[in-house]
């Protein structure tokens, strides 16, 4: 009997130990950081557990599954949406939301993720339905703002705050994509042609401007050079003139210089004839007189003076000599009519 009593007592003690362990396990709960728990007491909401250690009443309090308080990102599958111009586009959306009220997220909505998805789809169709395809493709910020405003207002009573809504992709039909690519290609070609024409125009304008400036500068340079050459020649002539007058030359020196200048008239390959003026006789006469005075006779001076005198009744001839022929041609004398 004693052994049976001892065995029963041991079993009872073991059962009590197990019961105590179970009670402790169910009574002590640790809530991780960024998590929240909802406690129901006898099936009714009792409190919300914050991160840390908490004690529950076993078999009276029940802890519901923990809720994640961090911001969550949910990507929804593509949704077909009809635009204002009756084109069906496929739109992928991404929603960023955060649970702010665990009690409302537990009791106000059965599945808040599914609710956010459906609300996003319906709101997206309403917003994009009022836009044409081009506006839908270029107005993502506007669509995102409208979606966020509607979702944040609707999910506020669910204890959820929608922080951001993004359109991940907008895929028009393949035929529309081909048409858009052709349109964009034509637009790029048009812009390239315009830019090329503008570049050619600017290049021609700059080239013409450069040529005009170069012509102006060249003309100014030629004008200044001509002025400087004229000034130099004027100064040279003035100096020669001053030197001649200062030296007080006589008639003989002037006649000699006059004769030295005559060969310069025939210089140049294009000169076929050169003309000896009628004053050559006077120059030769002066030189001959100078030589005759030195030699004491008339000699060359008489020859020059006789050759220089024209016959009676004949005007002074103008003698022309071919530059390369070696003989002189005389113009026929003019006969005076008898008195």
C-alpha positions, 0 to 999 in steps of 0.5 A: 500500500505504501508503495502504491501511495508513493507512486500515486503521489509521484504521478500527481507531483509530476502532473502538477509540475507539468501543469505549472510549466504549461501555465508559465509558458502560456503566461509569460510572452516576449514581444519582439521589436517592431511587433505588436500583439492583440490580447483577447480576454474571454473572446473580447479585446483586452489590450495591445501588447508592445515589444517587451516582456508581458504576462498573460492569464492562462486559459483566460487571455488569448494572444492573437498572431503578432502584427508587423509594424514595419513599412511593408512593400506589396507588388500587385500583379498586372491589371488591365486598365482601359484608357480614355481613348479605349486602349487596354494597358497593363499596369503593375503597381507597388504599394508601400504601407505601414500598420499604425493601429494593430487593433483596427487592422485586426478588427476593422478589416479581415485581410488588409493586404487583399483590401489594399490590392482591390482598392488600388485596382479600382482606384487605378481604373478610375484615375487612368480611365480619365486619361488618354494613353499619352497622358497615362505614360507621361503622368506617372507622378500625377497618377501616383499622387491621386492613388496615394490620396485615395488609398490613404483616406480609405485605409485610415480607418483600417489602421493602415497608412499608405505612404507611397504608391508607384506604377512599376510598369505601363505596357500598352498593346504591341501594335500601339508599341510599334506605332509609338516606336515608329512615331518616336523614330520619325520624331527623332529623325525630324529633330536630327534633320532640324539640328543638322540644318541649324548647324549648317545654317550657323556654319554658313553664317559664321563662314560668311561673317568670317569672310566679311570680316577678313575682306574688311580687314584686308581692305583696311590693310590695303587702304592703310598700305596704299596710304603709307606707300603714298606718304612714302612716295610723297616724302621721297619726292619731296626729299628729291625735290628739296635736294635738287633745289638745294643743289641748284642744278644747271641745265646741263645736269638736267639734260643729262638726267633726262637722257638717262631716264629715256631707256626706262621707257622701253623696260618690260617685255610688253613694250613694243614701241617707245616714243622719243619726245621732240625735246630730246633734241634740246637735251642733246643740244645742251649736252653737245654744247657742254662737250663742245665747250670742254673740247674747244670745238663745235663737233658733237654739239653742231651735229646734235644741234643740226640733227635736232633742227627741223627742215624749213617749212616742216613741223618738229617731227616726233620720232618713234623707234621700235624697241627691238627693230633697231631702226627709226620711223619718221612721221611724214612732214606736214606741207604748208600751203603756198601763200 
